[in-house]
Every structure is written in structure tokens, then in C-alpha cells.
């Protein structure tokens, strides 16, 4: 049973309104976009009386301890490969709520500027309304990415991504001005844009300490330098990479969306090769799961199962924080698992 594609927007908005009023899940529907936040999947399934929710061709499966998950295939004739995207978020075993959010946009068609968009957001713990900050940034990204290029906007992907991150920052900052209890809300952001270009290129930008990786030919490479105090100390040679995960100040970040001092986004381009597997995640994963374990899972499982296994690995190591992962794998055509 599912929601039919022909009425997806109106029904999606109705579901969003109904569920948001019960603080269960936030779902943004825009064409074939799913934005998911918070864990209470069993409650959602019970409320809707569904085994799954389907908006267009993309299923969201409801099951115990599965968090929220979205998966989709995207193909480009002549490109030699297809893209499979999966994402999942989970509160972990210790935190009372989930302050992470994620966005997975796929099958985007003109006037959108992009083939696919993904983003992970980690509400800053200890500050006001981290969950609201991450959700506001995620909703803003979903809206921006689906819109056409407006007059006067940058035409170069690097500048576009920088502008998007600044827009997300302004959205969170202004939301924090809505009332005294919201002041200080902030979130990290790591965003990937798959642009319409030749060669196919994935642009990744970030603010904060939510990491991004690429698995290529069995080697897992970190693609960004996190905005954190400990990472700065490591770069300056004052803390060893081995000691960084246990450093008492490891949770201090040096910039975030919504912070009053403004942001300096970091953006990089990554030309895609068939077989590449990109991982965006929050630090709830990397703080307790080794890169060796991450590499093994990414290399041996398709994205939707790899997402589940990464969450399981984090929870198996204690689940001390919320965990969100998005996997984008470029699979050679006619080559399946």
C-alpha cells in the first residue's frame, strides 16, 4: 500500500502536517524528494497503518530499529554507470532524541541544476534546539536544490555550493532570532551536489565537522578537513591523529551554520569514476567506528545494506551519539551485486 505518484505533493503535505503535529517525523515532499528526521519509525507505521510509505517510485521501509532510510537508482545514458543513493539516520543508544537530519534528492530534472543532491546535518549539542537547526537547514537545502537558477546567481558549481551553504546559514541564523529560547541554535552541514557536467563531477562542501569519504579501488580517503579544535591541533602537530578521537576537546567545532560570527564554507570538486563510493556522515559514526570497518562495509555491501550495517556498527560500539549516513555509489552499467 502506498501514496500514488499523481497526488504525491498534496498527500505528502497532508502527511507532513499530520505527523509534524505529533512530533513524530518531518517529511518534505518536493517532486521526488524525501527529507527524513528522527527515529520513531514504528510509531509512523502505526499511525499510517502502512508497511511502507511510497511517494513516487522511492520506497521508505518501516521496520524495527531501522531508523529512516531512502534509496534510489539514477542512470545517465552513455555515462557508463548508474548511481545508487541510500541514507539513514538513527538516534543511537544513549541520546534521548535525534538532532541529525538528512536530505536525499534524486531523479532531479530541469529546471533543477543538479542530477542529485545529498546532505547531512548535525545539530550542535549543548546549544538551543539542535534538532530544529538541523531540520531547518535540511528543508532549506531541499527547496533550493530543486529550484531553477535565478538571475544573477553564480553559474560555476563551486560558487553555487558556497552560496547554498551561506543561504542555509542565514536560514538557521534567522530562525534563531524567532524567540529568546531559539537564540544560539546551530548545526553542521556537509552537502554533495552531482552536477550536469562532463566529466560527471560531485561537488562536496561543508561547514563544521561532519565528514565525507570516497572509497576507490579499495582505498578509503577522507575528502574534507573538519572544522574542529582538535583537527586544527592535529594539523599544527600539537595532537597526534591517534590521540585525536580521545581528546577531551574533540567535540568543540570552530564554525557551524547559524553561528553569529558567520561562516567560511569549504568546497571541493571530485571527478567521478565508475565504482566510486562516497560516504557523507555525522561524527557519531567516525567517533566510534574505525575507518577499516567502514571500508570493509562499504566495499562489501550495496548502499542500502551498507547504511544499515554502519548504523549497526556504531550502535554495537556503544551508540553514544546520533548517527546519520548517506552513501552514493557509482555502479558500472550491467554490473550488479
HELIX and SHEET records of a PDB file:
HELIX    1   1 UNK A    5  UNK A    7  5                                   3    
HELIX    2   2 UNK A    8  UNK A   20  1                                  13    
HELIX    3   3 UNK A   41  UNK A   48  1                                   8    
HELIX    4   4 UNK A  130  UNK A  146  1                                  17    
HELIX    5   5 UNK A  157  UNK A  175  1                                  19    
HELIX    6   6 UNK A  180  UNK A  182  5                                   3    
HELIX    7   7 UNK A  229  UNK A  235  1                                   7    
HELIX    8   8 UNK A  241  UNK A  244  1                                   4    
HELIX    9   9 UNK A  283  UNK A  286  1                                   4    
HELIX   10  10 UNK A  291  UNK A  300  1                                  10    
HELIX   11  11 UNK A  303  UNK A  316  1                                  14    
SHEET    1   A 6 UNK A  33  UNK A  36  0                                        
SHEET    2   A 6 UNK A 100  UNK A 105 -1                                        
SHEET    3   A 6 UNK A 114  UNK A 122 -1                                        
SHEET    4   A 6 UNK A 189  UNK A 195 -1                                        
SHEET    5   A 6 UNK A 201  UNK A 207 -1                                        
SHEET    6   A 6 UNK A 266  UNK A 271 -1                                        
SHEET    1   B 2 UNK A  52  UNK A  55  0                                        
SHEET    2   B 2 UNK A  58  UNK A  61 -1                                        
SHEET    1   C 6 UNK A  68  UNK A  75  0                                        
SHEET    2   C 6 UNK A  81  UNK A  90 -1                                        
SHEET    3   C 6 UNK A 323  UNK A 332 -1                                        
SHEET    4   C 6 UNK A 277  UNK A 281 -1                                        
SHEET    5   C 6 UNK A 212  UNK A 216 -1                                        
SHEET    6   C 6 UNK A 219  UNK A 222 -1                                        
END                                                                             
